[in-house]
């Protein structure tokens, strides 16, 4: 059911959006914070039950690259999360076990350390849980717990690495924790936007600054894409055809009618690298993704009340795209490890 639409926020200039959050020491950069808490990413916080250690990260990296964890020994985590494609896979929909086309787009795992829910429908509550999900999904890696443990236990180096990381023999719990520890290191910072926040005024072009002004004002994008990771970590039905029918989204997890066709708000950091877009990969380009909000059917069933037409011109859409491109940070490069034999 449609809710009452929120009034549009008064349009503001970039000058009005900028807040000096502290009086810096002499020579220190001036930090800017804009509407929605858009600012620098904080340090990653480890969960108490799985503090990050070098041994866990090194084990997790090897597991991430190792196809022997899959049912047929041919598919690894790296198969779908490719560093050169923004740690996504560049396809509209993922490719799973023996080439099966999956029902959803593969999200990037860059900066996933900042999420509190995982997968497009939020069915996993931690990175540890998320890491194991594809392993045992018959459409994805199609492994079994006994198979994974037997495989790892039969490789002396893995047995040693599990002892170093956890003081135990190989276990499924250890696999999830090691993969999560590795994924928490995949953090991309120092984008042009980050440098601008730190006081480097020329880091953003005039067009990108216009895009920021529109993003935080007229287009009201920060209603959902807020905070340092440009995500509210919530779920919204944004009117993508098939949402709520072909794919029920968050509803399949909660059973709440308000969640019908709702999907997780993705981070916009590095979004220029991860086309195509939306949970089903149905939007090919970043420009088309921004234009969607000017074209969406406002009578779409269960459309989130935050969604509206903002009256953006073609030039304004271009400006927002240029701003979004400024969110591309330094890319995380990982040398493929030598896998244990």
N, C-alpha and C positions, 0 to 999 in steps of 0.2 A: 504494500500500500504506500502511496506517495505521502510523504510528510510535508509539512508547511515549509516553504522555501525560506532560507535565511536571507535577510537583506544584504545587499552588496555593501562591502566595506568602503568607506570614503576613499577616493583615490588619493595617493600620497606621492610625493616626490622622493627620489633617492636621498636627498638631503635630509628629509624628515624621517626616513627609515633608519638612518645611521645613528647608533648609540655608542658613545664612548663609555665602555664598561668599567674602565679604571683609569686612574692617572698613571701613565707609564713612567718607569724610571728613565733617567736621561739616556737617550740612545736606543731605548726599547721601542718596538713597533706599537702603534696605536691599534688596538683591536676594535673592529667594528662588529656589531651584531644587528641583524635586521629582523623584521617581523617574522614570526615563526621560529625564532631561536636559531636562525641559520648562521652557523659559525663554525669554528674548527672542530674536528672530531676529537673527543677526549681519548685518553689512554684506554685500551681494552681492559675490561674487568673480568678476571677469571672467576668461574663459579667455585665456591669453597670446596666442593667435592671433586674438582678436577683442576687443580692449579697447573699452569703451564710450566713444563720443564724442557730443557733441550732434548733429553732422551725421548720424551713423548712426541715432540715435534718431529724428530728424525724418524721415529717409528711411523708416525702418522703420514709423513711424506711418502715413505715407501709403500705403505698400504694404499695411499691415494693413487699411486701410479701402477699398482700391481693388478693385472687382469686375472690372476689366479684366484682372486676372491669371488669372481663371478661363476655362474653355473656351468658355463662352457669354457672358462679360462680365456675369454677373448675380450671382455669388456671391463674397463677400470673406471674409477671416478673421473680420471683425466679425460676419458673418452667424450664426456658430456660437458666438462668444465675446462675449456681450452684457454690457456693463458693468452694466446694471441687474439682471442675473440672476447676479451673482457671477462674471461672465466665463465662464459656461457658457451653455446655451440653454434650460433649463427643460423639455426634452423627455425622454421615456424613452430614445429613441434619436435620434441625429443625423439631420439632413436634408441630403442631399448634392446632387449634380448633378441639376438639373431635378426636384428634390423627392424623389429616391430615398431611402427610409428606410435608414439605415445599420444595422450590426449591433450597435453599441455606443453607450453613453451618452457624451455630450461632456463631458470633464473640464474643470474650471476651469483657466485658465492663471495665476490669481493665485498668486504665490509659487512659480511653476515654476522660477524662477532657482535654487532650492535643491535641485532634483532632480538625480540623476545618470543617470536613465533616464527615457524618455518614452513616452507612449501606455500604455494599460492593460497591454500585454504587454511593454513596455520595449524595443521593437525599435529605437528611436532612442537613441543614446548622448549626444546633445547637443541643446541648444535649436536650434542651427543646422540640424541634421539634421531635427529635429522640424518646424521651420517649413516645410521644403520638402515634407514627406511629403504633406499634404493637397493641395498644388498639383497633383501629378502622379498622384494616385490617381484612376482613372477614375470611381469611385463618389462622390468628393468634389468637388474643383474641376475635375478633368478637363482640365488644361492640359498643354501640352508645353513643354519647355525652349526650343525655337526660337520658339514662339509668344510666350512671356513676354518673351524678350530682344527680339524684334522689336517688340512692343508698347511696351516701355519705351524702346527706342532711337528710336522715332518721336515721342517727346514731349520737346521741348527741355528743359523744367524737370527731368525725371527724369535726362536725360543730365548736366545741371549738378550735380544732387544726388549722383549717383554719383561724379562727379569730386571733389566736395567731401568725400565720405565715404571714398572708396577710391582716388582718383586714377586711375580706370579708366572705361571705357564700361560701360553696364549689363551685368551678368552674373548667372548663376544663383547663383554663390558669393556675390556681393554681396547678392543678394536674401535668401538665408538668413542672412547675417551681420547685415543691417540689421533684419530681422524679429526675430531673436534679441536684438539690442541693445535694441529697443523693448520686447520682452516682459520683459527683465530689469528694466525700470523699474516693472513692475506688481507692486509689493510692498505688501501690506496689513499694517500693524502697529497698535499702540496699541489692542488689544482690552481689554475689561474684565480678562481674565486677565493681559495684559501689565502693566496698571496695578497689579494686585494683586502681581505679581512684583516690581514696583519699590517696593513698600511701602505702596500705597494699600489699606489693609485693607478698606475698605468698597466697593471696586470689585467684589468678588464678594459676592453675596447669601448668606445662610446656606444656602439650598438649593443654590446653585452650589458652595459649599464642601463640602457633603455629597457632591455629585456628583463633585467632584475627588477626594475621599477614596475613593469607590467606584471611580472611573476608574483610579486608581493602585494600588488595593488589591484589594478583593474581585473586581472584574470583570477585573483584570489587563489592561486595554486597552493599557497601555504596553508590553506584550510586542511589539506591532507599531506602535502609534501613539506613537512616542517622538521625542525630540530637539526642537529649537526649532520645526520645521515639522510636528510630530506625525505623522511617517512614518519608518519604518525604511528606506524606499527599496528594499524587497524585495518578493517575490511570494509570495502565499499562496492556497491553495484554502480558501475559507471556507464551502463547502457551498451556494452559490447553485445552484438547479436548472438543469441544462444545462451547468454548468461541467465541462469535460472531455469532453462529448459534442457539444452544440450549438456550443459555443465552447471550443476547447482551450487558449486563453490562452497563457501563457508557453511552453508546450510547442511551439507552432508556430514559435517563435524558436530554442529551444535543442535540441529533440528529446529532452530529458531526461525520462524517465517521472516523475521527482519533480516536474516542473513542470506536469503535466497538470491543467488547470483552475485554475491559479494566476494571479492578477492582482495588479497593483501596489497596494501600500498607498497610498491617497490621503492628502494632508494633511487634517487636520480643521479647519484654520483656515478660517473663513468657511463651514463646512459647513452652517450653517443656511440659507444662501442658495442652495444648489445642488441642491435636490431636483429630480427623484427620484434614487435612489441605486443603487450597485453598477454593475459594468461594463455591465450590460444595462438599467439603469434600472428594474428590476423591483420595487424597494421604494420606495413613494411618499413616506413621511414619515420624519423623523429618529427619531421614537419607534419606528417599525417597524424601522428599521435597528438600533437598540440591542436591541430585543426579539428580533431574528433569532438572536442568540447564545444565547438561552434556548430557542429552538425548533428550531435546526438539527439535522438528522439526524446523530448522532455516528458513524454507520456509512456516511456518504456516501463514495463512492470517492475515495481520495487526499486526504481531509480533512487539513488541516494539524494536526499534533499540538498546536499551541498553542490550538486551538479547543476550547471546553468549555462546558458549562452551569455558570453561576456561582451559580445559586440566587437571582437578583435578584428582589425583590418589585416590585409595580407602582409603589409609591412610589419605590423605589430607581431604577427605570428613568426615572421622571420627573426625579429629581434629576440623573442623568447627562445627560439631555437639556438641562436648564437649564445645566449646566456647559458643554456643547458650544456652546450659544448664546452663552456668554460669550467664545467664541473668534472672534466676528465683529469684525474690525478696521475701521479707517477705510477707507472704500471709495475706490478709485482712480478718479478722474473724468478722462476724457480728452475734450476738446472735439473733435468731428469736424473734421479738417483740410480745407482747401480743396484738392481734388485737382488735380494739374497737368493742363493741357490742351495 
